């Protein structure tokens, strides 16, 4: 390679693998050893970074009998995987058959892949065995009765298990006092496993398949006795160091900056639910909400230079990021005056409710319509809707001074919406402002404060004192956009 080639050569991207330890300390250590000495790693030792993480797991010594509870194991595995994801690990190695009975549940909550031990085992068997081969399975009672092997191998192979007496011998050899999990790899425990293997051969098994990662610790001894036994740690190590990680995306999760205001947040969430085409609970969108009413008032800051809400908004968005949100919604029109300050410091996008609203108006009503804006004085003064409208060729009408005061009183007054009222004086004040904008020529009116749709609804033909006007609710627009971001037809 010449000097120029050396300058332009692209080094392979390092691959960081996190290994969940503690579910069987000796088997986990054996897997780590086999990963380090695997052909792929020895050929390119600079490419692979391994992070072995093991914490105290109180149920590790309990035998995996048929009715064993997986709750503590699930929580342990999830917590370790979650720390791997936060630490920038590319993929998780999970050397535990029992944990693969709930691998799909763990994967649903992560944005990095949990590499499938059973898929690696099944692929290896399909390479070396003919369809219909009788496979003898050595597994714990729990895994045996979970249907795990049937799901991965039952369609192509015949599966047999040891008779019950030999299964009890196997369980004792693994989990009993001075068993293989305790590090006793010779003598009575080894003979117990050997007896179970002979029982499988007597049932016609041509190949003995491990369903316990600890079997790798005695696999060589069994092979020397002439048994055709697979080494699961050898197989798993080869698979995870040669496979390219498929991009894994956790189910879409929407982060919501709540409390601005509190009732509007609940209203927005209801609209997301209402516009999601779901036939059952599990088809709805994940939402994580920080209901933070202590965020300083946006209008008070914009109009009177009171407390700045920028940091509180940013901190809330960062917590939503940390909770796994893939997009952030802020159901507050006035807060969008601060979005341009926040977005450069966030990894996930804030869905801009104002831009989405004016774009929706242009699509549905055309760019030639005259648009009225009902909003807080802070939103009006910040010109955020005006800027968004100019990008789509729309022009805005705003209420005259007296009518703008009516809008503010309808929102902030003693009998206003933020005080919990949605009828009576506040509604009459808003209807007067709507009529005023219609008289100015408005054909479409934006309900540009998230409290307003609690009183007036999204409507294409709203009648008010002889005028017909379309009312556009930005929170409805935002909700439908968030549904579409989740890959669902709104």
GIHUFEN-V424883 format. One record per backbone hydrogen bond with DSSP energy under -1.0 kcal/mol. NH is the residue of the N-H (numbers start at 1). CO is the residue of the C=O. If there is no record, write none. Layout:
BEGIN
((NH;CO) (NH;CO))
END
This chain:
BEGIN
((6;2) (7;3) (8;4) (9;5) (15;47) (17;49) (18;91) (19;51) (20;93) (21;53) (28;24) (29;25) (30;26) (31;27) (32;28) (33;29) (34;30) (35;31) (36;32) (37;33) (38;35) (42;38) (43;39) (47;44) (49;15) (51;17) (53;19) (60;57) (62;59) (65;63) (68;65) (74;70) (75;71) (76;72) (77;73) (78;74) (79;75) (80;76) (81;77) (82;78) (83;79) (84;80) (85;81) (86;82) (87;83) (88;85) (89;84) (90;16) (91;16) (92;113) (93;18) (96;94) (101;98) (102;99) (106;102) (107;103) (108;104) (109;106) (110;107) (115;92) (120;116) (121;117) (122;118) (123;119) (124;120) (125;121) (126;122) (127;123) (128;124) (129;125) (132;156) (133;130) (135;158) (136;207) (137;160) (138;209) (142;64) (144;140) (145;141) (151;147) (152;148) (153;149) (154;150) (156;153) (157;153) (158;133) (160;135) (167;163) (168;164) (169;165) (170;166) (171;167) (172;168) (173;169) (174;170) (175;171) (176;172) (179;176) (180;173) (181;174) (182;179) (183;180) (184;179) (185;183) (191;187) (192;188) (193;189) (194;190) (195;191) (196;192) (197;193) (198;194) (199;195) (200;196) (201;197) (202;198) (204;201) (205;200) (206;134) (207;134) (208;228) (209;136) (211;138) (215;212) (216;213) (217;214) (222;218) (223;219) (224;220) (226;223) (227;222) (229;227) (230;208) (235;231) (236;232) (237;233) (238;234) (239;235) (240;236) (241;237) (243;239) (254;286) (255;327) (256;288) (257;329) (258;256) (258;290) (265;261) (266;262) (267;263) (268;264) (269;265) (270;266) (271;267) (272;268) (273;269) (274;270) (275;271) (276;273) (278;276) (283;280) (284;281) (286;252) (288;254) (290;256) (292;258) (292;290) (295;292) (301;297) (302;298) (303;299) (304;300) (305;301) (306;300) (313;309) (314;310) (315;311) (316;312) (317;313) (318;314) (319;315) (320;316) (321;317) (322;318) (323;319) (324;321) (325;320) (326;253) (328;349) (329;255) (332;330) (336;333) (337;334) (338;335) (342;338) (343;339) (345;342) (346;343) (351;328) (356;352) (357;353) (358;354) (359;355) (360;356) (361;357) (362;358) (363;359) (364;360) (365;361) (371;395) (372;444) (373;397) (374;446) (380;376) (381;377) (382;378) (387;383) (388;384) (389;385) (390;386) (391;387) (392;389) (393;390) (394;389) (397;371) (404;400) (405;401) (406;402) (407;403) (408;404) (409;405) (410;406) (411;407) (412;408) (413;409) (416;413) (417;410) (418;411) (420;417) (421;416) (428;424) (429;425) (430;426) (431;427) (432;428) (433;429) (434;430) (435;431) (436;432) (437;433) (438;434) (439;435) (440;436) (441;438) (442;437) (443;370) (444;370) (445;470) (446;372) (447;472) (448;374) (448;446) (452;449) (454;451) (455;452) (456;452) (459;471) (462;469) (464;467) (467;464) (469;462) (470;443) (471;459) (472;445) (477;473) (478;474) (479;475) (480;476) (481;477) (482;478) (483;479) (484;480) (485;481) (486;482) (487;484) (488;483))
END
